[in-house]
Amino acid sequence: MQRLCILFIAAFIWLPSAAAAGPELIVEVDRTRLYEGESLVYRVTLNHVENPVEPDMTALRADFHVTSLGQQSLNSRSITIINGQRSEVVRYGRQYNYRLMPLRSGKLTIPSPTVKVDGRRLTGREVSLTVLAPDQQGVVRMKITSDRDSVYPMQPFTVTLSIAVKALPPPYENKNPVGVQSTPPALQIPWAVDDGLPQGLVPKLSDQQWLGGMENVRGVGFSVNNLRPRSVIALFEERNYSFQPEPEKVHLADHSGKETDYYRFDFRRTFTAERIGDYTFGPATLKGAFAVGVADGRPVGEDIYAVAKPLTVAVKDVPEEGRPDCYIGAIGQFELAARLTPKKVKTGDPMTLTLVLTGRGAWDGVAPPKLQDIPEITDHFKIYEATEETKGNRREFTYSLRPLEAGISVFPAIPVAYFNVETNRYVTIHSEPIPIEVTKAVKLKDRDIVAPGLTSNGNHRELEMSREGIFANITDSSQFADQSVRPRLWLAFLGGLVGVYVLFALTLGGWRRVSGNTALLRRRMAAGNARNVLRRASAEFTAGRAAEGADLVRAALLGLIADTFDLLSAGLTPAEACRRLESLGVEADLVRRFKDLLETCEGVRYGGAGGASASIGRDAQHLLRPLATALKKLKIK
């Protein structure tokens, strides 16, 4: 106890001194050795600084691509009272985090960051790095390409990462070279995940839709950006998703210049850019073991690291040449319509003109059409400034107008130009002319506005201004309608509206809960989807393709569990599926039959189940009905 008290006293003696230490700039990195194309985390901490300022990172940009990962405050205050003695510890500081990607290989130095705080210049330490160049090897070749070097905003372009893997030596020359590894090689594609895309870059398909089309349930292919299942049980399984585009066998020159057979895998993704600028894709990296030979009849692997150099696509502004005066900054494909109300007016009466631009394109730079530049309008109408509103794929421009003269019978067509990215040229469209009728306004005398009483000699009284209001000259109250408020009538009407609204909201809410709940929809379709897959499995068994049929039976059973519990089927293992069934109280006999059938499928898949393949389809059909019924009875949230 005495030693413990001494330690506490020493700690509190040290803490105030630490808080009183001078300002300092601390530099940390998560590693100092990496391959070209990889990145490291770089942390700069301003310690004992009450008014922190972000460090100047300009000097780092010569050799590194710098990405900010955010910052966090380190400010804290603690008060401790021991034996009546009060001590207070106050700390100040801020931490800045960055991701650095070296732009070249070799020995590099991260320069000292600097910052000026409270009139004092702080400097951090330099950090030395070793950036390794990819090995010279002919097993894996990678390249990033685009179908367009430069595009206009909203013009689609496709970026392709091509991975060519050398074919296996005999007798495996016709086998997929990435299908023999126990662990898929790790692929890093910076533009594969939507969260990492730069501002203004829009993918044609979401990352889940794009990668989902290449997912391989057998675990063959490449792991991409370390994506893995998000279930609690999956956290303890070192298993990533596997993705494989359809391979194509090609002839390429290896690193020695010799023509060799390769299997090429193309990861293609299409984008459109809404903003002008340069967009960089890459570098992409690949790490993994690849077969490079055969020993004792088995493939022999070797660790390979490969890099695809980055590619830049320029998004340029539309050309100045040929640009019409009525160009409003719209890029894409559009249509124009116009509405004008009312159509029958007198001179000086207000009118509302609404121009509706619809289509698909970039809306950021779109400006209202300049009606002031159209003589056919300005000669006959007074124009007020437009307001605008965007609604989905359309934008409405609203103007207030007043006709200046009588006799106008048509409101003229309005020209609007946009740039068509499909044809790379400007297109001018027109609204339709609108028939209107403008008549001359009648100038009323004061006695025409109000009819005053007569004087004693029969003449009209002069119109007098009344402070009491416009009804001051009216003495007969019968000329007015009953203006009294009837609260009961209004309350009854309001109550009826509330009732209708509540009924509508309940009905709509129930419909939305069903249609918008993807998990519920998956559960309802789970059994039907499983039956459809089993029908395909039966066809494979009938055709003598036992391994393919067993794979489909396995996919049907695991898919039933995945759909029921709203899981990704690719990340669901037989062990996890059985654990879920047991945890929810499914009959032990059903779980046992489920597990035995999956094990039989594995045996058939790898040629170890003998004649069991003949009964797998029939056994799966017999198991599906009671299993689906048991799952349907469960209360799954």
ROLUM-733965 format. One line per 5 residues: number of its first residue (from 1); their letters; for each residue x, y, z of C-alpha. Coordinates in Angstrom, 1 decimal, padded with zeros to 4 digits. Layout:
! residues N
NUM> a> X,Y,Z ~ ... .
//
This chain:
! residues 637
1> mqrlc> 000.0,000.0,000.0 ~ 002.9,002.3,000.8 ~ 004.5,001.7,-002.6 ~ 001.1,002.3,-004.3 ~ 000.7,005.7,-002.5 .
6> ilfia> 004.2,006.7,-003.6 ~ 003.4,005.8,-007.2 ~ 000.2,008.0,-007.1 ~ 002.1,010.9,-005.6 ~ 004.8,010.6,-008.2 .
11> afiwl> 002.2,010.5,-011.0 ~ 000.5,013.7,-009.8 ~ 003.8,015.4,-009.3 ~ 004.7,014.6,-013.0 ~ 001.4,015.5,-014.6 .
16> psaaa> 001.5,019.2,-013.9 ~ 005.0,019.3,-015.2 ~ 003.9,017.6,-018.4 ~ 001.1,020.0,-018.8 ~ 003.5,022.9,-018.3 .
21> agpel> 005.9,021.6,-021.0 ~ 006.6,023.8,-024.0 ~ 004.8,023.5,-027.3 ~ 006.1,020.7,-029.6 ~ 005.3,019.1,-033.0 .
26> ivevd> 005.4,015.3,-032.9 ~ 005.6,013.3,-036.2 ~ 004.6,009.6,-036.4 ~ 004.2,007.1,-039.3 ~ 002.8,003.6,-039.3 .
31> rtrly> 005.7,002.2,-041.4 ~ 008.9,003.2,-043.1 ~ 009.2,000.4,-045.7 ~ 006.6,-000.1,-048.4 ~ 006.2,-000.9,-052.1 .
36> egesl> 005.6,001.7,-054.8 ~ 001.8,002.2,-055.1 ~ 001.2,001.5,-051.4 ~ 000.4,004.3,-048.9 ~ 001.3,005.0,-045.2 .
41> vyrvt> -000.5,006.9,-042.4 ~ 001.3,010.1,-041.4 ~ 000.3,011.7,-038.1 ~ 001.3,015.2,-037.0 ~ 000.5,016.2,-033.4 .
46> lnhve> 000.7,019.7,-032.0 ~ 001.2,019.1,-028.3 ~ 000.9,021.7,-025.5 ~ -000.5,024.2,-028.1 ~ -003.5,026.2,-027.1 .
51> npvep> -004.3,027.7,-030.5 ~ -003.2,025.0,-033.0 ~ -002.9,025.7,-036.8 ~ -002.7,023.0,-039.4 ~ 000.9,022.3,-040.5 .
56> dmtal> 002.2,023.4,-043.9 ~ 002.3,020.2,-046.0 ~ 003.5,021.9,-049.3 ~ 007.0,020.5,-049.1 ~ 005.7,016.9,-049.1 .
61> radfh> 003.8,017.2,-052.3 ~ 007.0,017.0,-054.4 ~ 007.4,013.2,-053.7 ~ 004.0,012.3,-052.2 ~ 000.3,012.4,-053.0 .
66> vtslg> -001.2,013.8,-049.8 ~ -004.7,013.0,-048.6 ~ -006.2,014.4,-045.4 ~ -007.8,011.9,-043.1 ~ -009.2,014.5,-040.7 .
71> qqsln> -008.1,015.9,-037.4 ~ -009.1,015.5,-033.7 ~ -008.8,017.7,-030.6 ~ -006.5,016.5,-027.7 ~ -007.8,019.2,-025.3 .
76> srsit> -008.5,017.8,-021.8 ~ -008.9,019.0,-018.2 ~ -008.9,017.0,-015.0 ~ -009.2,018.0,-011.4 ~ -008.1,015.7,-008.5 .
81> iingq> -008.4,016.2,-004.8 ~ -006.2,014.1,-002.5 ~ -006.3,014.7,001.3 ~ -007.9,018.1,000.7 ~ -005.2,019.1,-001.8 .
86> rsevv> -006.7,020.1,-005.2 ~ -004.6,019.7,-008.3 ~ -005.7,020.6,-011.9 ~ -004.2,019.3,-015.1 ~ -004.9,021.0,-018.4 .
91> rygrq> -003.7,019.7,-021.8 ~ -004.0,021.4,-025.2 ~ -003.3,020.1,-028.6 ~ -004.6,018.8,-031.9 ~ -003.8,015.8,-034.1 .
96> ynyrl> -003.7,015.9,-037.9 ~ -003.8,012.7,-039.9 ~ -002.8,012.2,-043.5 ~ -002.4,009.4,-046.0 ~ 000.8,009.6,-048.1 .
101> mplrs> 001.4,007.8,-051.3 ~ 005.0,007.9,-052.7 ~ 005.2,009.0,-056.3 ~ 008.4,007.1,-057.0 ~ 010.5,004.3,-055.6 .
106> gklti> 013.9,004.5,-053.8 ~ 015.1,006.2,-050.6 ~ 012.7,009.0,-049.9 ~ 012.6,011.6,-047.1 ~ 009.4,013.1,-045.7 .
111> psptv> 010.4,016.7,-045.0 ~ 010.0,018.3,-041.6 ~ 006.5,019.8,-041.3 ~ 006.4,023.3,-039.9 ~ 003.8,025.4,-038.2 .
116> kvdgr> 003.8,028.9,-036.6 ~ 001.7,029.1,-033.4 ~ 001.5,032.0,-031.0 ~ 004.5,033.8,-032.7 ~ 006.7,030.7,-032.4 .
121> rltgr> 007.8,028.4,-035.3 ~ 007.6,024.7,-034.6 ~ 009.4,022.1,-036.7 ~ 008.9,018.3,-036.7 ~ 011.4,015.6,-037.5 .
126> evslt> 012.2,014.2,-040.9 ~ 011.3,010.6,-041.7 ~ 013.3,008.4,-044.0 ~ 011.4,005.8,-046.1 ~ 012.4,002.9,-048.3 .
131> vlapd> 010.0,002.6,-051.3 ~ 010.5,-000.7,-053.1 ~ 009.9,-000.9,-056.8 ~ 007.9,-003.9,-058.1 ~ 010.1,-007.0,-058.9 .
136> qqgvv> 010.9,-007.6,-062.5 ~ 008.8,-010.7,-063.2 ~ 006.7,-012.0,-066.0 ~ 004.0,-013.8,-064.0 ~ 001.6,-010.8,-063.5 .
141> rmkit> 001.2,-007.7,-065.7 ~ -001.1,-004.9,-064.8 ~ -002.3,-001.8,-066.6 ~ -004.9,001.0,-066.2 ~ -006.5,002.3,-069.4 .
146> sdrds> -009.5,004.5,-070.4 ~ -011.6,004.5,-073.5 ~ -011.2,008.3,-073.6 ~ -008.2,010.5,-072.6 ~ -010.4,013.6,-072.2 .
151> vypmq> -014.1,014.1,-071.9 ~ -016.7,016.8,-071.4 ~ -018.8,017.0,-068.3 ~ -021.6,014.3,-068.3 ~ -019.8,012.4,-071.1 .
156> pftvt> -019.4,008.8,-069.9 ~ -016.0,007.1,-070.0 ~ -014.8,003.6,-068.9 ~ -011.7,002.9,-066.8 ~ -010.3,-000.6,-067.1 .
161> lsiav> -007.8,-002.3,-064.8 ~ -006.3,-005.2,-066.8 ~ -004.6,-008.0,-064.9 ~ -002.8,-010.6,-067.0 ~ -001.7,-013.7,-065.2 .
166> kalpp> 000.7,-016.1,-066.9 ~ -000.8,-019.5,-067.7 ~ 000.2,-022.5,-065.6 ~ 002.7,-025.0,-066.9 ~ 001.6,-028.4,-068.1 .
171> pyenk> -000.5,-030.3,-067.2 ~ -002.4,-027.3,-065.8 ~ -002.1,-025.0,-068.8 ~ -005.9,-025.0,-069.3 ~ -006.8,-024.2,-065.7 .
176> npvgv> -007.6,-020.8,-064.4 ~ -004.3,-019.6,-062.8 ~ -006.0,-017.8,-060.0 ~ -008.2,-020.8,-059.2 ~ -005.4,-022.9,-057.6 .
181> qstpp> -004.5,-020.6,-054.7 ~ -005.8,-021.4,-051.3 ~ -006.0,-017.6,-050.6 ~ -007.1,-015.1,-053.3 ~ -004.5,-012.5,-054.2 .
186> alqip> -005.1,-009.1,-052.6 ~ -006.1,-006.4,-055.1 ~ -006.3,-002.7,-054.2 ~ -008.4,-000.6,-056.6 ~ -008.7,003.0,-055.4 .
191> wavdd> -011.9,003.7,-057.4 ~ -013.6,000.4,-056.5 ~ -015.5,001.8,-053.5 ~ -017.9,004.8,-053.8 ~ -016.7,006.4,-050.6 .
196> glpqg> -013.2,006.9,-052.1 ~ -014.4,008.6,-055.3 ~ -013.5,012.3,-055.7 ~ -016.2,014.9,-055.6 ~ -018.0,015.3,-058.9 .
201> lvpkl> -017.3,011.8,-060.2 ~ -020.4,009.7,-060.5 ~ -020.3,005.9,-061.3 ~ -022.8,004.3,-063.6 ~ -023.4,001.5,-061.1 .
206> sdqqw> -022.9,001.6,-057.3 ~ -019.9,-000.3,-055.9 ~ -022.2,-003.1,-054.7 ~ -023.9,-003.5,-058.1 ~ -020.5,-003.3,-059.9 .
211> lggme> -018.6,-005.8,-057.7 ~ -021.7,-007.9,-057.1 ~ -021.7,-008.9,-060.8 ~ -018.2,-010.3,-060.4 ~ -018.5,-012.0,-057.1 .
216> nvrgv> -017.4,-015.7,-057.0 ~ -019.1,-017.9,-054.4 ~ -016.4,-020.5,-054.7 ~ -013.7,-018.1,-053.5 ~ -011.9,-018.0,-056.8 .
221> gfsvn> -010.5,-014.7,-058.1 ~ -009.2,-011.6,-056.3 ~ -010.0,-010.0,-053.0 ~ -010.7,-006.3,-053.6 ~ -009.8,-003.7,-051.0 .
226> nlrpr> -010.1,-006.3,-048.2 ~ -013.9,-006.3,-048.5 ~ -015.4,-009.0,-046.2 ~ -018.7,-010.0,-044.7 ~ -020.1,-007.6,-042.0 .
231> svial> -021.7,-010.2,-039.7 ~ -020.5,-010.6,-036.1 ~ -019.5,-014.2,-036.6 ~ -017.6,-013.3,-039.8 ~ -015.3,-011.0,-037.7 .
236> feern> -013.6,-014.1,-036.5 ~ -013.1,-015.6,-039.9 ~ -010.1,-014.4,-041.9 ~ -012.0,-014.5,-045.2 ~ -012.6,-011.8,-047.8 .
241> ysfqp> -015.0,-011.7,-050.7 ~ -013.6,-013.0,-054.0 ~ -014.3,-011.2,-057.3 ~ -013.4,-012.5,-060.7 ~ -014.3,-011.0,-064.1 .
246> epekv> -014.7,-013.4,-067.0 ~ -011.1,-014.4,-068.0 ~ -009.9,-014.2,-071.5 ~ -006.9,-016.2,-072.8 ~ -004.5,-013.9,-074.7 .
251> hladh> -000.9,-014.0,-076.1 ~ 001.5,-011.4,-074.6 ~ 005.2,-010.9,-074.4 ~ 006.6,-011.6,-070.9 ~ 009.4,-009.6,-069.3 .
256> sgket> 012.0,-011.4,-071.5 ~ 010.1,-010.5,-074.7 ~ 008.9,-014.1,-075.3 ~ 005.3,-014.6,-076.5 ~ 003.4,-016.4,-073.7 .
261> dyyrf> -000.1,-017.5,-072.9 ~ -001.8,-015.3,-070.3 ~ -005.3,-015.2,-068.7 ~ -006.5,-011.6,-068.7 ~ -009.0,-010.3,-066.1 .
266> dfrrt> -010.6,-006.9,-066.9 ~ -012.2,-004.8,-064.1 ~ -014.2,-002.2,-066.1 ~ -016.1,000.6,-064.4 ~ -018.0,003.5,-066.2 .
271> ftaer> -018.1,007.0,-064.8 ~ -019.4,010.5,-065.7 ~ -017.9,013.7,-064.3 ~ -020.1,016.6,-063.3 ~ -017.3,019.0,-062.8 .
276> igdyt> -014.3,020.2,-064.9 ~ -010.9,019.1,-063.8 ~ -008.4,016.2,-063.9 ~ -009.4,012.8,-062.3 ~ -006.6,010.4,-061.4 .
281> fgpat> -007.2,006.6,-061.3 ~ -004.6,004.5,-059.5 ~ -002.1,003.3,-058.8 ~ -003.6,-000.2,-058.3 ~ -001.6,-002.9,-056.5 .
286> lkgaf> -001.7,-006.7,-056.3 ~ -000.1,-009.0,-053.8 ~ -000.4,-012.7,-053.6 ~ 001.1,-016.2,-054.3 ~ 001.0,-017.3,-058.0 .
291> avgva> 001.9,-020.6,-059.5 ~ 005.2,-020.4,-061.4 ~ 006.1,-024.1,-061.8 ~ 005.2,-027.7,-061.1 ~ 007.0,-030.0,-058.6 .
296> dgrpv> 005.9,-033.6,-057.8 ~ 002.8,-033.0,-059.9 ~ 001.6,-030.0,-057.9 ~ 001.8,-026.3,-058.7 ~ 004.6,-024.4,-056.9 .
301> gediy> 003.8,-020.8,-055.8 ~ 005.8,-017.6,-055.5 ~ 004.9,-014.3,-053.8 ~ 004.3,-011.6,-056.4 ~ 003.8,-007.9,-056.0 .
306> avakp> 002.7,-005.9,-059.0 ~ 001.7,-002.3,-059.6 ~ -000.4,-000.6,-062.3 ~ 000.7,003.0,-062.8 ~ -002.0,005.7,-062.4 .
311> ltvav> -004.0,007.2,-065.3 ~ -005.4,010.7,-065.5 ~ -008.6,011.6,-067.4 ~ -009.1,015.3,-068.2 ~ -012.6,016.7,-068.0 .
316> kdvpe> -012.6,019.8,-070.1 ~ -014.9,022.7,-070.6 ~ -017.1,022.9,-073.6 ~ -015.6,024.7,-076.6 ~ -015.8,028.4,-077.1 .
321> egrpd> -016.0,028.0,-080.9 ~ -019.5,027.8,-082.2 ~ -021.1,028.6,-078.8 ~ -024.6,030.3,-079.4 ~ -025.6,033.5,-077.6 .
326> cyiga> -028.5,031.6,-076.0 ~ -026.2,028.9,-074.4 ~ -027.3,028.6,-070.7 ~ -024.4,026.4,-069.5 ~ -026.4,023.1,-069.8 .
331> igqfe> -024.3,020.0,-070.7 ~ -026.1,016.8,-071.6 ~ -029.4,016.2,-073.4 ~ -032.5,018.4,-072.7 ~ -036.0,019.4,-073.7 .
336> laarl> -037.7,022.8,-073.2 ~ -041.4,023.6,-072.5 ~ -043.1,026.9,-071.5 ~ -046.3,027.9,-069.6 ~ -047.8,031.4,-069.5 .
341> tpkkv> -050.7,032.4,-067.3 ~ -053.1,034.1,-067.6 ~ -053.4,034.1,-071.4 ~ -056.1,036.9,-071.5 ~ -054.9,040.1,-069.9 .
346> ktgdp> -055.0,043.9,-070.3 ~ -052.0,046.1,-070.7 ~ -050.0,046.3,-067.4 ~ -051.6,043.2,-065.9 ~ -049.1,040.7,-064.4 .
351> mtltl> -048.4,037.4,-066.1 ~ -046.3,034.4,-065.0 ~ -044.0,032.7,-067.5 ~ -042.5,029.3,-066.5 ~ -039.8,027.6,-068.5 .
356> vltgr> -039.2,024.0,-067.8 ~ -035.9,022.4,-068.8 ~ -035.9,018.6,-068.5 ~ -033.3,016.0,-069.3 ~ -030.1,014.4,-068.0 .
361> gawdg> -027.0,016.4,-067.5 ~ -024.9,018.7,-065.4 ~ -027.0,021.3,-063.6 ~ -024.4,023.2,-061.6 ~ -023.6,025.8,-064.3 .
366> vappk> -027.1,026.2,-065.7 ~ -028.4,029.8,-065.7 ~ -031.9,031.2,-066.5 ~ -032.4,032.0,-070.2 ~ -031.8,035.8,-070.8 .
371> lqdip> -035.2,037.0,-072.0 ~ -033.7,040.5,-072.0 ~ -031.7,039.5,-075.1 ~ -034.8,038.6,-077.1 ~ -036.1,041.8,-078.9 .
376> eitdh> -039.5,040.1,-079.6 ~ -040.1,040.0,-075.9 ~ -038.4,043.2,-074.6 ~ -040.2,045.3,-077.2 ~ -043.6,044.2,-075.9 .
381> fkiye> -043.2,043.1,-072.3 ~ -041.6,044.4,-069.1 ~ -039.5,041.6,-067.6 ~ -038.7,041.0,-064.0 ~ -035.8,038.9,-062.6 .
386> ateet> -036.3,035.1,-062.8 ~ -036.4,032.6,-059.9 ~ -035.3,029.0,-060.4 ~ -036.0,025.6,-058.7 ~ -034.6,022.2,-059.4 .
391> kgnrr> -036.9,019.2,-059.1 ~ -035.2,015.9,-059.9 ~ -034.2,015.8,-063.5 ~ -035.7,019.2,-064.4 ~ -035.3,022.8,-063.6 .
396> eftys> -038.0,025.5,-063.6 ~ -037.4,029.2,-064.3 ~ -040.2,031.5,-063.4 ~ -040.5,035.1,-064.7 ~ -043.0,037.9,-064.0 .
401> lrple> -044.1,039.8,-067.1 ~ -046.4,042.8,-067.9 ~ -047.6,043.5,-071.4 ~ -046.8,047.0,-072.5 ~ -049.3,047.4,-075.3 .
406> agisv> -052.6,046.0,-076.6 ~ -053.0,043.8,-079.6 ~ -050.4,041.2,-078.8 ~ -051.7,037.8,-080.0 ~ -048.7,035.5,-079.6 .
411> fpaip> -045.9,035.2,-077.0 ~ -042.8,034.3,-079.0 ~ -040.8,031.0,-078.9 ~ -037.7,031.2,-076.6 ~ -034.4,029.7,-077.8 .
416> vayfn> -032.1,027.8,-075.5 ~ -028.8,026.2,-076.4 ~ -027.1,023.3,-074.6 ~ -024.0,021.2,-075.4 ~ -024.8,017.6,-076.5 .
421> vetnr> -022.1,015.2,-075.2 ~ -023.2,012.5,-077.6 ~ -022.6,014.5,-080.7 ~ -020.0,016.9,-079.3 ~ -021.8,020.0,-080.6 .
426> yvtih> -024.2,022.7,-079.5 ~ -027.9,022.2,-079.9 ~ -030.5,025.0,-079.9 ~ -034.1,024.1,-078.9 ~ -037.1,026.3,-078.7 .
431> sepip> -040.2,026.5,-076.6 ~ -043.6,026.6,-078.5 ~ -045.2,030.0,-079.2 ~ -048.1,030.6,-076.9 ~ -051.4,032.3,-078.1 .
436> ievtk> -052.4,035.2,-075.9 ~ -054.9,038.1,-076.0 ~ -053.8,041.5,-074.7 ~ -056.5,044.3,-074.7 ~ -056.2,047.9,-073.8 .
441> avklk> -056.8,048.8,-070.2 ~ -059.6,051.3,-069.5 ~ -058.7,054.4,-067.6 ~ -061.4,054.9,-065.0 ~ -062.5,058.3,-063.6 .
446> drdiv> -062.9,058.6,-059.8 ~ -066.7,058.5,-060.1 ~ -066.4,055.2,-062.1 ~ -064.4,053.7,-059.2 ~ -066.9,054.8,-056.5 .
451> apglt> -070.4,056.1,-057.0 ~ -070.9,058.9,-054.3 ~ -074.3,060.3,-053.4 ~ -075.8,063.4,-055.0 ~ -075.8,066.9,-053.5 .
456> sngnh> -079.0,068.9,-052.8 ~ -078.7,070.5,-056.2 ~ -078.3,067.2,-058.0 ~ -074.6,067.2,-058.6 ~ -072.2,064.4,-057.8 .
461> relem> -070.2,064.8,-054.7 ~ -066.4,064.8,-055.1 ~ -064.6,061.6,-054.1 ~ -063.0,062.1,-050.7 ~ -060.3,060.0,-049.1 .
466> sregi> -061.4,058.2,-045.9 ~ -059.0,057.1,-043.2 ~ -061.5,054.5,-042.1 ~ -061.0,052.3,-045.2 ~ -062.5,051.5,-048.6 .
471> fanit> -065.9,050.7,-047.2 ~ -066.3,054.0,-045.4 ~ -068.8,055.4,-047.9 ~ -071.1,052.4,-047.7 ~ -073.9,052.8,-045.2 .
476> dssqf> -076.1,049.9,-046.1 ~ -074.7,046.8,-044.3 ~ -076.9,044.5,-046.4 ~ -074.4,045.0,-049.2 ~ -072.0,042.9,-047.4 .
481> adqsv> -072.1,039.1,-047.0 ~ -072.0,037.7,-043.5 ~ -068.4,037.8,-042.4 ~ -068.8,036.2,-039.0 ~ -066.6,033.3,-038.1 .
486> rprlw> -068.3,029.9,-037.4 ~ -065.8,028.0,-035.3 ~ -067.9,024.8,-035.0 ~ -068.1,024.5,-038.8 ~ -064.4,025.1,-039.2 .
491> laflg> -063.4,022.7,-036.4 ~ -065.6,020.0,-037.9 ~ -064.0,020.5,-041.4 ~ -060.5,020.5,-039.9 ~ -061.2,017.3,-037.9 .
496> glvgv> -062.4,015.7,-041.1 ~ -059.1,016.6,-042.8 ~ -057.1,015.3,-039.9 ~ -059.0,012.0,-040.1 ~ -058.4,011.6,-043.8 .
501> yvlfa> -054.7,012.5,-043.4 ~ -054.2,009.9,-040.5 ~ -055.9,007.2,-042.6 ~ -053.8,008.0,-045.6 ~ -050.6,008.1,-043.6 .
506> ltlgg> -051.3,004.7,-041.9 ~ -052.1,003.1,-045.3 ~ -049.0,004.7,-047.0 ~ -046.8,003.8,-044.0 ~ -047.8,000.2,-044.1 .
511> wrrvs> -047.1,000.0,-047.9 ~ -043.7,001.7,-047.4 ~ -042.8,-000.6,-044.6 ~ -043.3,-003.6,-046.9 ~ -042.0,-002.2,-050.2 .
516> gntal> -039.1,-000.3,-048.7 ~ -038.0,-003.1,-046.3 ~ -035.5,-005.1,-048.5 ~ -034.8,-007.5,-045.6 ~ -038.5,-008.4,-045.4 .
521> lrrrm> -038.8,-008.8,-049.2 ~ -035.7,-011.1,-049.2 ~ -037.3,-013.3,-046.5 ~ -040.5,-013.6,-048.4 ~ -038.7,-014.6,-051.6 .
526> aagna> -036.2,-016.9,-049.8 ~ -037.9,-020.3,-050.4 ~ -038.9,-019.5,-054.0 ~ -035.3,-018.5,-054.8 ~ -034.0,-021.7,-053.3 .
531> rnvlr> -036.4,-023.8,-055.3 ~ -035.4,-022.1,-058.5 ~ -031.7,-022.8,-057.8 ~ -032.5,-026.5,-057.0 ~ -034.3,-026.8,-060.4 .
536> rasae> -031.0,-025.7,-062.1 ~ -029.1,-028.2,-059.9 ~ -031.4,-031.1,-061.1 ~ -030.6,-030.1,-064.7 ~ -026.9,-030.3,-064.0 .
541> ftagr> -027.2,-033.7,-062.4 ~ -029.3,-035.0,-065.3 ~ -026.5,-033.7,-067.7 ~ -023.9,-035.7,-065.7 ~ -022.2,-032.5,-064.3 .
546> aaega> -022.2,-033.6,-060.6 ~ -019.8,-031.0,-059.3 ~ -021.7,-028.2,-060.8 ~ -025.0,-029.6,-059.5 ~ -023.5,-030.0,-056.0 .
551> dlvra> -022.4,-026.3,-056.1 ~ -025.9,-025.2,-056.9 ~ -027.4,-027.3,-054.1 ~ -024.9,-025.7,-051.7 ~ -025.8,-022.3,-053.1 .
556> allgl> -029.5,-022.9,-052.7 ~ -029.3,-024.0,-049.1 ~ -026.9,-021.3,-048.0 ~ -028.9,-018.7,-050.1 ~ -032.1,-019.7,-048.2 .
561> iadtf> -030.3,-018.9,-044.9 ~ -028.7,-015.7,-046.3 ~ -032.1,-014.4,-047.6 ~ -033.9,-015.3,-044.4 ~ -031.4,-013.4,-042.2 .
566> dllsa> -030.5,-010.6,-044.8 ~ -026.9,-011.7,-045.2 ~ -024.5,-011.7,-048.1 ~ -024.5,-015.2,-049.5 ~ -020.9,-015.0,-050.5 .
571> gltpa> -019.8,-014.4,-046.9 ~ -021.9,-017.2,-045.3 ~ -020.1,-020.4,-044.4 ~ -021.8,-023.7,-043.5 ~ -020.6,-023.4,-039.9 .
576> eacrr> -022.1,-020.0,-039.5 ~ -025.4,-021.1,-041.1 ~ -025.7,-024.0,-038.7 ~ -024.9,-021.8,-035.7 ~ -027.7,-019.4,-036.7 .
581> leslg> -030.2,-022.2,-037.0 ~ -029.2,-023.7,-033.7 ~ -029.3,-020.3,-031.9 ~ -032.9,-019.7,-033.0 ~ -034.1,-023.2,-031.8 .
586> veadl> -034.5,-024.9,-035.2 ~ -035.0,-028.7,-034.6 ~ -031.8,-030.5,-034.1 ~ -032.7,-033.1,-036.8 ~ -033.2,-030.4,-039.4 .
591> vrrfk> -029.9,-028.8,-038.5 ~ -028.1,-032.2,-038.7 ~ -029.7,-033.0,-042.1 ~ -028.7,-029.5,-043.3 ~ -025.1,-029.9,-042.2 .
596> dllet> -024.8,-033.5,-043.6 ~ -026.1,-032.4,-047.0 ~ -023.7,-029.5,-047.2 ~ -020.8,-031.9,-046.3 ~ -022.0,-034.3,-049.1 .
601> cegvr> -021.9,-031.4,-051.5 ~ -018.3,-030.6,-050.6 ~ -017.4,-034.3,-051.1 ~ -019.0,-034.4,-054.6 ~ -017.3,-031.0,-055.5 .
606> yggag> -013.9,-032.4,-054.8 ~ -014.6,-035.9,-056.1 ~ -014.7,-037.7,-052.7 ~ -018.4,-038.6,-052.3 ~ -018.6,-041.5,-054.7 .
611> gasas> -022.1,-042.2,-055.8 ~ -023.7,-039.8,-053.4 ~ -024.3,-037.3,-056.1 ~ -027.3,-039.2,-057.4 ~ -029.4,-038.5,-054.3 .
616> igrda> -028.3,-035.0,-053.5 ~ -030.9,-033.2,-055.5 ~ -033.7,-035.4,-054.1 ~ -032.5,-035.0,-050.5 ~ -032.3,-031.2,-051.0 .
621> qhllr> -035.9,-031.1,-052.2 ~ -037.1,-033.2,-049.2 ~ -035.1,-030.9,-046.8 ~ -036.2,-027.6,-048.3 ~ -039.9,-027.8,-047.4 .
626> plata> -039.6,-028.4,-043.6 ~ -036.6,-026.1,-043.3 ~ -038.4,-023.2,-045.1 ~ -041.5,-023.9,-042.9 ~ -039.4,-023.8,-039.7 .
631> lkklk> -037.7,-020.5,-040.8 ~ -041.0,-019.0,-041.6 ~ -042.2,-019.6,-038.0 ~ -039.2,-017.8,-036.5 ~ -039.6,-014.3,-035.2 .
636> ik> -036.7,-012.7,-037.1 ~ -036.1,-008.9,-036.5 .
//
